[in-house]
Amino acid sequence: MYRVIRVPPGKGEEVREKAVKEKFLDTSRKIRKLQTVEGAFLEIPVTEAAGEKVGDFPVVEQEDPEFLKTPMSLKEYLKDVLSETELACVPAGWQILGDIIIVGIPEILEDKKTRIAETLLSMYPKCRTVVRDFGIEGQFRQPKRELLIGSGTETFHKEHGCFFKQDVTKVMYSKGNLEERKRMSRFGEGEVVVDMFAGIGYFSIPMAVHSRPKKITGIEINPESFAYLKENIRLNKVEDIFVPICGDCSKVTPEGTADRVLMGYVGTTHHYLGPAIKALKKSGGILHYHETVPESLARTRPQERIRKAAYTLGKKVEILETRRIKKYSPGVLHMVVDARIFE
Ligand SMILES: C[S@@+](CC[C@H](N)C(=O)[O-])C[C@H]1O[C@@H](n2cnc3c(N)ncnc32)[C@H](O)[C@@H]1O
């Protein structure tokens, strides 16, 4: 477990100095400023040596730790083992999910991949497995990954007060969507919600946990993701409001009942706008529509697609918000549009 103390910003320096002096500051992680509904505070990473409490501040578990660059970079660790050409190709970043490191390694380093994995494990002693990433494929959004070191690829992590269990070789989990998962957790209170592309519950579990909709239906086509969705519903104790359905949302989405519909899928999301709009109550509701789109069209094409689909069904549209989630690929953005559909 990664430990932190949360302090008001005005107390930050005093507590940090105490942590340095008493040697319980964890220098491998960043000190972060967080904004919550209760106000702003600083998270100061500490080691086990801090005990249960520091002054008036309890030591709590940190859910999504951010690591500082280790004193030596991966390249520096490998400088005596790799040639100049190979060193130039050493990965500069990786994802840590629970106790698993996920790293992209170029072809040229094929025969050094185990050495790279061993080095990464020595840099992050709390991790136990390293997998190589080859990207995400197909409609099921399945990652292509190779186990390099370690025994298991199933992991469990806590994020924003929610538990997620998954197998990193079977399902994707995008770090870049973290803010959107948090944003979704603020919507849906007392509403009927449909998540058409539920995955393992990326967006709908945070919503179920934090906003407690009246009912939330999560639809997922990939049986492997669906199995984790069911497990995550149980782990987060939201069985009473969460109905999982395994199937194709273009065929099984319930019609005419929802106040809000989540469309957290990219590539061909616009093909599903018809069923999404039909899922809303006759009087209307809100869509959260995702699209990957060339940068120059990011503020026009997704909105036009929503309008076109709504007009075809005799509905009106009010665009509430257009947000950039992340850069998806060179020149392409992952956007989300919040739109109100009404009669
Ligand atoms: C890309 S994932 C969502 C990723 C997520 N937003 C995150 O934070 O990492 C979208 C999910 O939609 C599922 N899916 C794709 N087409 C579907 C369909 N027609 N019906 C139901 N689920 C579908 C995929 O299997 C996948 O699990």
The ligand as an SDF file (V2000), in Angstrom:
LIG
                    3D

 27 29  0  0  0  0  0  0  0  0999 V2000
  -12.6750    1.2230  -25.0630 C   0  0  0  0  0  0  0  0  0  0  0  0
  -13.5290    0.4230  -23.8190 S   0  0  0  0  0  0  0  0  0  0  0  0
  -13.7280    1.7400  -22.7630 C   0  0  0  0  0  0  0  0  0  0  0  0
  -12.4000    2.1900  -22.1930 C   0  0  0  0  0  0  0  0  0  0  0  0
  -12.5620    3.1350  -21.0840 C   0  0  0  0  0  0  0  0  0  0  0  0
  -13.2480    4.3080  -21.5210 N   0  0  0  0  0  0  0  0  0  0  0  0
  -11.3080    3.5000  -20.2340 C   0  0  0  0  0  0  0  0  0  0  0  0
  -11.4560    4.3790  -19.3920 O   0  0  0  0  0  0  0  0  0  0  0  0
  -10.2400    2.9050  -20.3380 O   0  0  0  0  0  0  0  0  0  0  0  0
  -15.0860    0.2190  -24.6330 C   0  0  0  0  0  0  0  0  0  0  0  0
  -15.7780   -1.1110  -24.4130 C   0  0  0  0  0  0  0  0  0  0  0  0
  -16.9000   -1.1960  -25.3160 O   0  0  0  0  0  0  0  0  0  0  0  0
  -17.0890   -2.5460  -25.6670 C   0  0  0  0  0  0  0  0  0  0  0  0
  -17.9120   -2.5940  -26.8920 N   0  0  0  0  0  0  0  0  0  0  0  0
  -17.5380   -2.3550  -28.1670 C   0  0  0  0  0  0  0  0  0  0  0  0
  -18.5820   -2.4710  -29.0020 N   0  0  0  0  0  0  0  0  0  0  0  0
  -19.6710   -2.7770  -28.2510 C   0  0  0  0  0  0  0  0  0  0  0  0
  -21.0410   -3.0170  -28.5240 C   0  0  0  0  0  0  0  0  0  0  0  0
  -21.5250   -2.9530  -29.7690 N   0  0  0  0  0  0  0  0  0  0  0  0
  -21.8710   -3.2840  -27.4970 N   0  0  0  0  0  0  0  0  0  0  0  0
  -21.4130   -3.3500  -26.2350 C   0  0  0  0  0  0  0  0  0  0  0  0
  -20.1100   -3.1400  -25.8970 N   0  0  0  0  0  0  0  0  0  0  0  0
  -19.2470   -2.8490  -26.8840 C   0  0  0  0  0  0  0  0  0  0  0  0
  -15.6700   -3.0810  -25.8390 C   0  0  0  0  0  0  0  0  0  0  0  0
  -15.6270   -4.4750  -25.6870 O   0  0  0  0  0  0  0  0  0  0  0  0
  -14.9240   -2.3370  -24.7040 C   0  0  0  0  0  0  0  0  0  0  0  0
  -14.8800   -3.1010  -23.5250 O   0  0  0  0  0  0  0  0  0  0  0  0
  1  2  1  0
  2  3  1  0
  2 10  1  0
  3  4  1  0
  4  5  1  0
  5  6  1  0
  5  7  1  0
  7  8  2  0
  7  9  1  0
 10 11  1  0
 11 12  1  0
 11 26  1  0
 12 13  1  0
 13 14  1  0
 13 24  1  0
 14 15  1  0
 14 23  1  0
 15 16  2  0
 16 17  1  0
 17 18  1  0
 17 23  2  0
 18 19  1  0
 18 20  2  0
 20 21  1  0
 21 22  2  0
 22 23  1  0
 24 25  1  0
 24 26  1  0
 26 27  1  0
M  CHG  2   2   1   9  -1
M  END
$$$$
